[in-house]
Amino acid sequence: MEMDSLPNGNSTIPTSNTTPPSTALSSKLTQLTESLKLEHQFLRVPFEHYKKTIRTNHRAVEKEISSVISIVNEAADSDISNDDAVQHLTSLVSRLQGLKRKLEEGSRAENLQAQRCRARIDHLESAGAENLSEWNNTRMKRILVDYMLRMSYYDTGLKLAESSNMLDLVDIDVFLEAKRVIDALQKREVAPALAWCADNKSRLKKSKSKFEFQLRLQEYVELVRAEDHLRAITYARKYLAPWAATHMKEMQRVFAIVAFKGNPECAVYKTFFEPKQWDYLVEQFKQEFCRLYGMPLEPLLNIFLQAGLSSLKTPHCYEDDCTKEDPLSQESFRKLALPLPYSKQHHSKLVCYITKELMDTENPPQVLPNGYVYSTKALEEMAKRNGGKITCPRTGLVCNYLDLVKAYIS
């Protein structure tokens, strides 16, 4: 069934002046409750970033403190002259000053992340029935920024966030972190990706990630491609050997490329040198990155659109005579709905709740502002009896007959 228009999550439900206030308020609160159920990523991402910042600062401080203690112990255990003692103390003061700067920088970074978490909690707490339209508008902008960042439109996403004054409500810095790794992989450089793996080593190990292993394999392949076999063997012994217990089959296959590289008929080994291997690494990084921050792999915009398209998708939508009013008549929406199941059979029957009669082209369905659907015949009779007023038998909503929206059966 297709309709001219229906109220969505970004607009308040239009009602007449006679609509019971309690009914309208209840409808808005229900809508708000359902909206808040989808805000997992909104809070999870800054919280994970906050924890990562704390872990990074903690490691840096531990390293500096260990170095300072080592210098003190060395000076205490050795018999040195006054000049050497002064030199040691000067070096120690310099290291302590550097430690102080790192502590201050780390504290600022942690405060910034905590502020961002607080801003998002406040934003969710500010949502209410009286400002639902404005809150949903901000939410739509957040979803658009998320889509732009995932599609690499970083400048556009940043401008939208700045113009809407919601920098604390979007994850621009997180996606910029990912951008640096993606750009490097697209240039066939693995160093930034390996550094990212080192920063998140414990969490990647806990999730049994193969991403670092795939990076090491690709670096080995590039050495073989350059015909630097001695370095390739040395590299394999140092960086690939530790993975032998869990990835022996992959290692045996990739080690053989030294012998089979020049054989074009050996397709199994030839694939290691294809450019698509780098594209595969980019996709694998995106998956690991999203998993690390608790984000869905698909953009939020796609998820919301698919939720709507799933209720509209029928076999008829993919036929040549599909009506233009159907969103699935457009190729872009068809592609987005391709993995979705069909919502209903093409030859469905709609029965009016009031008259129990079939709704068809002779007696088409009409949609009330609250979304309920009844037959034209029943609503016309009700309007004649009540001076043009319609009362929903399910919710008690009262509206004018002119507020109804005609629906079309596909």
C-alpha positions in Angstrom: 0.0 0.0 0.0 1.3 3.4 -0.9 0.3 6.7 0.5 0.6 10.4 -0.5 2.2 11.3 2.7 2.5 10.0 6.2 3.8 11.6 9.4 7.3 10.4 10.2 9.7 10.6 13.0 10.8 14.2 12.2 7.4 15.9 12.4 4.7 16.1 15.0 1.4 14.4 14.3 -1.2 17.0 13.0 -4.4 17.0 15.0 -7.4 19.2 15.1 -8.2 21.5 17.9 -10.5 18.9 19.4 -7.8 16.2 19.8 -7.6 15.1 23.5 -4.3 16.5 24.9 -3.6 13.3 26.8 -3.8 11.3 23.5 -1.4 13.5 21.6 1.0 13.6 24.6 0.9 9.8 24.9 1.6 9.4 21.2 4.6 11.7 21.3 6.0 10.0 24.4 5.7 6.6 22.7 7.5 8.0 19.7 10.2 9.4 21.8 10.7 6.1 23.7 11.1 4.2 20.5 13.6 6.8 19.2 15.8 6.5 22.3 16.1 2.8 21.8 18.2 3.4 18.7 20.8 5.7 20.4 23.3 3.0 21.4 26.0 4.2 19.1 25.4 7.8 20.2 26.7 7.0 23.7 28.9 4.0 23.0 31.4 5.7 20.6 32.5 8.7 22.9 32.6 6.4 25.9 35.0 4.0 24.0 37.0 6.9 22.8 37.2 8.2 26.4 38.5 4.8 27.6 41.0 4.6 24.8 42.4 8.1 25.7 42.7 7.0 29.3 44.6 3.8 28.3 46.9 5.8 26.0 47.7 8.4 28.7 48.3 5.7 31.3 50.8 3.8 29.1 52.7 7.0 28.3 52.9 8.0 31.9 54.1 4.5 33.0 56.8 4.6 30.3 58.1 8.0 31.5 58.0 7.1 35.2 59.9 3.9 34.5 62.5 5.9 32.6 62.8 8.4 35.5 63.2 5.7 38.1 65.8 4.0 36.0 67.9 7.2 35.8 67.6 7.7 39.6 68.7 4.2 40.4 71.6 4.4 38.0 72.8 7.6 39.6 72.4 6.2 43.1 74.3 3.0 42.4 77.2 4.5 40.7 80.2 6.5 42.1 80.1 9.6 40.0 81.7 13.0 40.2 79.9 16.2 41.0 79.8 17.3 37.4 78.3 14.0 36.4 75.8 14.2 39.2 74.7 17.7 38.1 74.3 16.3 34.5 72.2 13.4 35.8 70.0 15.7 37.8 69.6 18.1 34.9 68.5 15.2 32.7 66.1 14.0 35.4 64.6 17.5 35.7 64.1 17.6 32.0 62.4 14.2 31.9 60.1 15.3 34.8 59.2 18.5 33.0 58.3 16.4 29.9 56.3 14.1 32.1 54.4 17.1 33.6 53.6 18.3 30.1 52.3 14.9 29.1 50.2 14.7 32.2 48.7 18.1 31.4 48.0 17.2 27.8 46.5 13.9 28.8 44.3 15.5 31.4 43.0 18.0 28.8 42.2 15.2 26.4 40.4 13.2 29.0 38.4 16.2 30.1 37.4 16.9 26.5 36.2 13.3 26.1 34.3 13.4 29.4 32.7 16.7 28.4 31.6 15.1 25.1 30.0 12.2 27.0 28.2 14.6 29.3 26.9 16.7 26.4 25.4 13.6 24.8 23.7 12.4 28.0 22.3 16.0 28.5 21.1 15.9 24.9 19.2 12.7 25.5 17.8 13.9 28.8 16.6 17.1 27.1 14.3 15.2 24.8 10.6 15.7 25.7 7.2 15.8 24.1 7.2 19.6 24.0 10.5 19.8 21.9 10.2 16.5 20.0 10.2 18.2 16.6 13.4 20.2 17.3 15.1 17.1 18.8 14.2 15.0 15.8 15.6 17.6 13.5 18.9 17.6 15.3 18.8 13.8 15.2 18.3 13.8 11.5 21.4 16.1 11.1 23.4 13.7 13.2 22.4 10.8 11.0 23.4 12.9 7.9 26.8 13.8 9.4 27.4 10.1 10.2 26.6 9.2 6.6 28.9 11.9 5.2 31.8 10.8 7.5 31.4 7.1 6.5 31.3 8.1 2.8 34.5 10.1 3.2 32.8 13.5 2.8 34.7 14.8 5.8 34.7 18.6 5.0 30.9 18.6 4.3 30.2 16.7 7.5 32.3 19.1 9.5 30.6 22.1 8.0 27.1 20.7 8.7 28.1 19.9 12.3 29.6 23.4 12.9 26.7 25.2 11.3 24.3 23.2 13.5 26.4 23.8 16.6 26.6 20.1 17.4 30.3 19.2 17.3 29.9 17.4 20.7 27.1 15.3 19.3 29.0 13.8 16.3 32.1 11.6 16.0 34.3 13.7 13.6 37.6 13.1 15.5 36.9 9.3 15.6 36.3 9.1 11.8 39.3 11.4 11.1 41.4 8.8 13.0 40.1 6.1 10.7 40.7 8.4 7.7 44.4 8.5 8.3 44.6 4.7 8.2 42.4 4.4 5.2 44.3 7.0 3.2 47.6 5.2 4.0 46.2 1.8 3.0 44.9 3.3 -0.3 48.5 4.5 -0.9 49.7 1.0 -0.1 51.3 1.9 3.2 50.7 -0.3 6.3 52.7 1.7 8.9 49.7 3.7 10.2 47.5 0.6 10.3 50.1 -1.3 12.2 50.4 1.6 14.7 46.6 1.5 15.1 46.8 -2.2 15.8 49.5 -1.6 18.4 47.3 1.0 20.2 44.4 -1.4 20.3 46.3 -4.7 20.6 44.6 -6.0 23.7 41.1 -5.4 22.4 41.9 -6.8 18.9 43.3 -9.9 20.5 40.2 -10.3 22.7 38.0 -10.2 19.6 40.4 -12.7 17.8 41.0 -10.2 15.0 43.2 -11.3 12.0 43.7 -7.7 10.8 47.3 -7.3 12.0 48.2 -10.7 10.5 46.7 -9.7 7.2 48.8 -6.5 7.3 52.0 -8.4 8.0 51.2 -10.8 5.1 50.7 -7.9 2.7 53.9 -6.3 3.7 55.7 -9.6 3.1 54.0 -9.8 -0.3 55.2 -6.4 -1.2 58.8 -7.4 -0.4 58.4 -10.4 -2.7 56.9 -8.2 -5.4 60.0 -6.1 -5.2 62.1 -9.3 -5.6 63.8 -8.6 -2.3 63.6 -12.2 -1.2 66.3 -12.0 1.5 64.4 -9.2 3.3 61.1 -11.0 2.8 62.4 -14.2 4.5 63.9 -12.1 7.4 60.6 -10.2 7.7 58.6 -13.5 7.8 60.8 -14.9 10.5 60.4 -11.9 12.7 56.8 -10.9 12.2 54.9 -13.9 10.7 56.5 -16.7 12.7 54.6 -15.7 16.0 51.3 -16.3 14.1 52.2 -19.8 13.1 50.2 -21.5 15.8 46.9 -20.0 14.6 47.4 -19.3 10.9 49.7 -22.0 9.6 47.7 -22.8 6.4 47.7 -19.1 5.3 51.4 -18.8 6.0 52.3 -22.0 4.1 50.4 -20.7 1.1 51.8 -17.2 1.1 55.4 -18.4 1.6 55.1 -20.4 -1.6 54.7 -17.1 -3.7 58.5 -16.8 -3.7 58.6 -19.8 -6.0 55.3 -19.3 -7.9 55.4 -15.5 -8.5 56.6 -15.8 -12.1 54.0 -18.4 -13.0 50.9 -16.7 -14.5 49.0 -20.0 -14.6 49.0 -20.4 -10.9 45.9 -18.4 -10.0 46.0 -19.3 -6.3 49.3 -17.5 -5.8 48.6 -14.8 -8.4 45.8 -13.4 -6.3 48.2 -12.2 -3.6 49.6 -9.6 -6.1 46.3 -8.3 -7.3 45.4 -4.6 -6.3 42.1 -5.8 -4.8 44.1 -7.1 -1.8 44.5 -3.5 -0.7 40.8 -2.9 -1.1 40.2 -5.9 1.0 42.4 -4.5 3.8 40.5 -1.2 3.7 37.2 -3.0 4.1 38.6 -5.2 6.9 39.9 -2.2 8.7 36.5 -0.5 8.5 34.9 -3.6 10.0 37.4 -3.8 12.9 37.1 -0.1 13.5 33.3 -0.2 13.8 33.5 -3.3 16.0 36.0 -1.6 18.3 33.7 1.4 18.8 30.5 -0.5 18.9 29.2 1.0 15.6 27.1 -0.8 13.0 28.8 -1.5 9.8 26.1 0.2 7.8 25.5 4.0 8.0 22.7 4.9 10.2 20.9 6.6 7.3 20.8 3.3 5.4 19.5 1.4 8.4 16.7 3.9 8.9 15.8 3.9 5.2 15.8 0.1 5.1 13.5 0.0 8.1 11.0 1.9 6.1 11.6 0.1 2.8 11.1 -3.3 4.4 7.4 -2.4 4.9 7.0 -1.4 1.3 9.0 -4.1 -0.6 6.8 -6.5 -2.6 7.5 -8.4 -5.8 5.4 -5.9 -7.7 7.9 -3.1 -6.8 10.5 -4.7 -9.2 8.1 -4.9 -12.2 8.1 -2.5 -15.1 4.6 -1.2 -14.3 5.5 -0.2 -10.7 3.8 3.2 -9.9 6.0 6.2 -9.6 4.6 7.0 -6.2 6.3 3.9 -4.9 9.8 4.7 -3.6 11.0 1.3 -4.8 10.4 2.4 -8.4 13.7 4.3 -8.0 16.9 2.3 -8.7 18.8 3.7 -5.7 16.1 2.5 -3.3 15.8 -0.8 -5.1 19.5 -1.4 -4.5 19.2 -0.5 -0.8 16.2 -2.8 -0.4 17.8 -5.7 -2.3 18.9 -7.7 0.9 15.5 -7.1 2.6 12.7 -9.7 2.7 9.3 -9.0 1.0 6.9 -7.4 3.4 3.7 -8.9 2.1 2.1 -10.6 -0.9 1.2 -8.6 -3.9 -2.5 -9.6 -3.8 -3.2 -8.6 -0.3 -6.7 -7.8 1.0 -7.5 -4.8 3.3 -10.7 -5.0 5.4 -12.1 -2.0 7.1 -12.1 -2.2 10.9 -15.5 -0.3 11.1 -17.6 -1.8 8.3 -15.7 -5.1 7.9 -16.0 -4.5 4.1 -13.2 -4.9 1.6 -11.2 -1.7 0.7 -10.4 -1.5 -3.0 -10.4 1.1 -5.8 -14.1 1.6 -5.4 -13.9 2.0 -1.6 -10.3 3.2 -1.1 -8.6 3.4 2.3 -8.1 6.7 4.1 -5.4 7.4 6.6 -6.1 9.4 9.8 -3.4 11.7 11.3 -2.6 9.0 13.9 -1.8 6.5 11.1 -4.8 4.2 11.4 -6.6 3.3 8.2 -10.3 2.9 7.5 -12.5 2.8 4.3 -13.8 5.9 2.6 -17.4 4.7 2.9 -17.2 4.3 6.7 -15.5 7.7 7.2 -17.9 9.5 4.9 -20.9 8.2 6.8 -19.2 9.1 10.1 -18.5 12.7 8.9 -22.1 13.1 7.8 -23.4 12.1 11.2 -20.9 14.3 13.1 -20.7 17.6 11.1 -17.5 16.7 9.2 -15.7 15.3 12.3 -14.0 11.9 12.4 -13.4 9.9 15.6 -10.9 7.1 15.5 -12.6 4.1 17.1 -9.3 2.7 18.4 -7.6 5.8 20.0 -10.4 8.3 20.3 -8.6 10.9 18.1 -10.9 13.5 16.7 -10.0 15.3 13.4 -11.7 16.9 10.4 -12.5 14.9 7.4 -10.3 17.2 5.3 -7.3 16.0 7.4 -7.5 12.5 6.0 -4.9 11.3 3.5 -5.9 9.0 0.7 -3.9 5.8 0.4 -3.3 3.6 -2.7 -3.3 -0.2 -2.9 -0.5 -1.6 -5.0 
